Amino acid sequence: MGQVRKPVKAALTDRELQVLALVADGASNRQAAAKLFISEASIKTHLLHIYDKLGVRDRAAAVGEGYRRGLLS
């Protein structure tokens, strides 16, 4: 019988990577939004997508997982 594979999470988009990098540098949602010329609501939405794709629940875990996966340097 075939093996059941764990579903692969989708890769982060370029914008999600930008948001993750700003968060890793200590930016607040407001600061990240200003830097990227988007709303704070958009930052929050990007963060929720990042958390889902990385399988984490918060900013600190997302940053840690980003470094672990080599998404941040």
PyMOL commands that set and color helices and strands:
alter all, ss='L'
color gray80, all
select helices_A, chain A and resi 14-24+29-36+40-54+59-68
alter helices_A, ss='H'
color red, helices_A
deselect
rebuild
show_as cartoon
